[in-house]
Amino acid sequence: QGRIIDYFDAAVVNYRPKPWTGNVVVFAGDDVKEFPHEKFWKCFVRGNVDFHRVAGTHHSLISEENVAAFAVLFRRLLDES
């Protein structure tokens, strides 16, 4: 397993994504209150960044307790697109 982590770490350090010319939707859980999502994503996205705070954490926003509210928001955004 150590080799997989080393490979992942090397890939992350060397990866330089090209800017995306389209729009993106970002869902962020309650655990990222201090992270500047809008500013971060604008470095990679040339289109609009539509940011939505959702219940739960990064790992639990689609867990059983949070998925119903997430699904309502996701469906509304799909219908609007």
C-alpha positions as CSV (number, residue, x, y, z in Angstrom):
1,Q,0.0,0.0,0.0
2,G,2.9,2.3,0.6
3,R,3.8,2.2,-3.1
4,I,0.3,3.4,-4.0
5,I,0.5,6.3,-1.7
6,D,4.0,7.3,-3.0
7,Y,2.7,7.1,-6.6
8,F,-0.3,9.2,-5.7
9,D,1.8,11.8,-3.9
10,A,4.2,12.0,-6.9
11,A,1.3,12.4,-9.3
12,V,-0.3,15.2,-7.2
13,V,3.0,17.1,-6.9
14,N,3.6,17.0,-10.6
15,Y,0.1,17.4,-11.9
16,R,-0.7,20.8,-13.5
17,P,-4.3,20.8,-14.8
18,K,-5.2,22.9,-17.8
19,P,-7.9,25.5,-17.2
20,W,-11.4,24.3,-17.9
21,T,-13.3,26.6,-20.2
22,G,-16.8,25.5,-19.1
23,N,-18.8,26.0,-16.0
24,V,-18.6,23.9,-12.8
25,V,-20.8,23.3,-9.8
26,V,-19.0,22.8,-6.5
27,F,-20.6,21.2,-3.5
28,A,-18.8,21.7,-0.2
29,G,-19.7,20.2,3.2
30,D,-19.8,22.0,6.5
31,D,-16.2,20.9,7.3
32,V,-14.7,23.4,4.9
33,K,-15.8,26.7,6.3
34,E,-12.4,28.2,6.2
35,F,-11.4,26.9,2.7
36,P,-11.7,29.6,0.0
37,H,-13.5,27.5,-2.6
38,E,-14.6,30.3,-4.9
39,K,-11.0,31.6,-5.2
40,F,-9.5,28.2,-5.4
41,W,-11.7,27.0,-8.3
42,K,-11.4,30.2,-10.3
43,C,-7.7,29.3,-10.7
44,F,-8.8,26.3,-12.7
45,V,-12.1,27.3,-14.3
46,R,-12.6,30.0,-17.0
47,G,-16.4,29.7,-16.9
48,N,-18.7,30.3,-13.9
49,V,-18.2,28.6,-10.6
50,D,-21.5,27.8,-8.9
51,F,-20.8,27.1,-5.3
52,H,-23.2,25.4,-2.9
53,R,-22.7,24.6,0.8
54,V,-24.4,21.3,1.8
55,A,-25.0,19.5,5.0
56,G,-22.4,17.0,6.1
57,T,-18.7,16.8,5.7
58,H,-16.6,16.0,2.6
59,H,-17.1,12.3,3.4
60,S,-20.7,12.3,4.5
61,L,-22.5,14.8,2.2
62,I,-24.1,11.8,0.4
63,S,-24.5,9.6,3.4
64,E,-27.9,8.3,4.4
65,E,-28.6,11.2,6.8
66,N,-27.7,13.9,4.2
67,V,-28.4,12.4,0.8
68,A,-32.1,13.4,0.6
69,A,-31.3,17.1,0.9
70,F,-28.3,16.8,-1.4
71,A,-30.5,15.0,-4.0
72,V,-33.1,17.8,-4.0
73,L,-30.5,20.4,-4.6
74,F,-28.7,18.3,-7.3
75,R,-32.0,17.6,-9.1
76,R,-32.9,21.3,-9.1
77,L,-29.6,22.2,-10.5
78,L,-29.9,19.5,-13.2
79,D,-33.3,20.8,-14.1
80,E,-32.1,24.4,-14.4
81,S,-29.1,23.5,-16.6
